[in-house]
Amino acid sequence: MILQVQDLQVAYGNIQALHGVSLEVNEGEIVTLIGANGAGKSTTLRAISGLNRPKSGTIRFQGTDITRVPAHQIVAMGIGHVPEGRRVFPDLTVRENLELGAYIARPDTFHKNLAEVFERFPRLKEREFQKASTLSGGEQQMLALGRALMLQPKLLLLDEPSMGLAPRLVQEIFGIIAELNKRGTTILLVEQNAAMALSIAHRAYVLETGRVVLSGPAAELQSHPAVREAYLGGSGHGH
């Protein structure tokens, strides 16, 4: 098991965001967290990557307790985080954004990793010396993914990768995520688009108001009446 989260409680001031969330991710899986806005999905990812300090509970990565480890050390241990809203540096070029992603990589691996990112995202190679602000939304999402991949993470946390993208680009980004997983990257995916997320995930957890209310194989949850009703557009949604 690569990641184990147990009884995670996170609060923002007086507001409790997570009420004892537990989940696990096995090596080689895509696991998705689905749920409405404000269910605690992003908070869970931010706690795992060290950006939100839990009140209580434990987070273990490859058997090591990382609950209190600073964010930069968590990155160095092999957890990459692609935040919601892409967060690329608009005034820097594509290449400079990727270089920032590799700031703690060993120099001897930099060129190999850069070549792999460009092979995976040919459009980024074409735009290597353009400012990130000139890229389309889909290309910025590829850049955010590429930046996280510069450190060859063992676990990739993806927060709403389809947000704000045209349907055609959503298909493309999810194709890329599935391909990354096939090549060996373990992924924990937070996604509003539950139908897309469940279509590529191995397992899923459903969050409601900071609690896990359902979990299981993605294929089972796709046909679960409550999930269909709440997240897949009712009973008429076929797959």
N, C-alpha and C positions, 0 to 999 in steps of 0.2 A: 504494500500500500504506500503510495507516494505522499498522500495528504490525508490527515485525520483531524477533523474539527470536532471538539466535544463541548457541548453545553455553553456555547458562546453567548455572552451577554455584552452588548455595547449600548452606551447611552450618549446622547448629545445633551449635555447639561441635565435638565430634569426629564428629558424625553427619552424613554427607553426605545431603542431602535431594533435590537435583537433580544429575544426572550429565550435563550437557551437553544441556539441552533447547533445541530450536530449533522455532519456529513462526512463522507469519505470519497476519495478519488483513487482508483487503482492505476498503476502504471499502464500507459497505452490507451486509456479511455478518453472519450469526450463525455463529460458530465455537464448537464445544463441545470441552471437555476431559473425557474420561470415564476412569474407572479406579477401582480399589478404594480403600478408605480407606488413607491413608498413601502413596498413589502419587506425591504431590507436586503435586496439582492446586491446592490453596489456596496452597501455597508459591509456585507460579508466579505466581498473581494478586498475591500480596503483594509479590513482587519487582518486578512491573511497576508497581505503584502506589507504590513507594518505601518500603514497610513492612519489607521484608527486603532487606538489602544482599547482592548477589551476590558470591561469591568471585571469579568470572571470568565472561566472556561479555558480550554487549552487548544493550541494549534500545533500539530506536529507535522514536520516535513521530512520525509525519509527517516522517520523515527526520532528526529531531533525536535525538542520543544522550542518553537520559535515565537511563542506568545509575546515575549518581551524584547525580542531582537529588533534593533533599529532597521528601518526600511532599506537603507543602502546595503546593509549586510545580507538582508533577505534576497535582494537582487543578486548579490555575489554568490549566494548559495544555489541559485538556479531557478528563481521564480521571476518570470517576466509578467508585467501588468500593462495591458493596453487599456487606458482609461476611457470612460464615456466621453464622447465629443472629440475624440482623436487627439487633441492637444499637441499638434505638431507646432514647431517654431516657424511662424509664417515668414519671417524676414531672413531665415537661413535657407540655404539651398537644400535640395534633396540629400545630397551627399553629406552636408554638414549635419543634418538631422540624424542620419545614420551613424555618423561618427560619434555624436553625443550618446547614441544608444550603446556604443561600444566603449564608453569611457573607462570601464574597469576591466575590459578584456585584455588578455596578454597581446602585446604588439604582434607577435608572430602569427596569431590567429586572425587578425583584423582583415587582411586582404582575402583570405579564404572565405571568411564569413560574408564579407561585402560581395564577393563574386557569387556566393550562393543566393544572397538576397536578390541580386540583380537577375540571376537566372530564374528565380521564382517569380519575380515581378519585372518583366521586361520593360514595362512602361516607366518604371522608376529609373531604369538604366537610360532610357531615351531622354529623361528629364533630369538627369543627374545634377546638372549645374543651374537648373531653374530654381527660383525661390518657391518654397512650399506653398506660399499664398496663391501661386498661379495654377495649382493643381485643382482638379475637380474633387468633389466630396469622396468619390470612390477611390481616387488616386491618393488622397490624404489618408484614407483608411488603410490602403496598402502600405503607405509610408509608416504609419503608426505600427502596423504589424511588423514591417521590415525592421523598424528600429528595435522592437522587443526581441526580434530573432537574432540581432547582431551578437547577443550574448549566448546564443544557443541554449535557451532555458530548458530545464527538465520539465517544468510545469508552466503553462501559459494561461494567465487569467485574462479573459476577454470580456469587456464591459460594453454591452450594446453595440456590437460591430455594425449592425444594419441601420442604426439610427440615422434618419435624414437622407437615406440613399434611395434612389429610384429602384423599382422592383427588379429591373434587369441587373443592376449592380449588386443588389442583395444576393441574387443567385450566384453571381461571380465570387463575391466575398465568401459565401458559404462553401462554394466549391473549393476555394483556397484553404479554408479552415479544415475541411475534410481531408484535403491532400496533405496538409501539414501533419495531421494526425496519422495518416497512413505512413508517413515517413518517420514516425516515431515520437512526435511531440504530444505529451499528455495535456489536455485542455479542460479548464473549468470555464464554462461559458454562461454569461448572464445575458438574457435576450428578451426583449418585448415580443418579438415575433415568434410566439411559442410553436407555431406549426413548423417553421424553418428549423428552429432549434431542436425540436423533437425528431425531425427527419434525419438529422446527422448524428445525434447523441446516442451513446450506449445506455446511459441511465440519466434519470432526472429527479430533481427535488422541486416540489411546489412550495413556495413561501407565501404566507399570508400574515400581514402585520407582525413581522419579525419572528414567525414560527414556521417550522417545517410541518405542513399538514398532510403531505402525501409524498411518497418516493417509490421508485421502482424502475424497471427497465423502460426505456423511452417508448418502445413499441406498445407496451401495456398502457402507459399513461396517455398515449395518443388516442386510445379507444375508451379511456375511462370517462364515464358520463359527466362527472363534475368538471373534469379538465376540458372536455369538449364544450361544455356549456359556458365556462368562464373564459377560456383562452383560445378556443379554436372556432369561435363563431357559431356555437350551437350545434344541434344534432345533424344539421344538413351538411356538415363539413366532411367530405370524403377524402381518403388518402390512397 
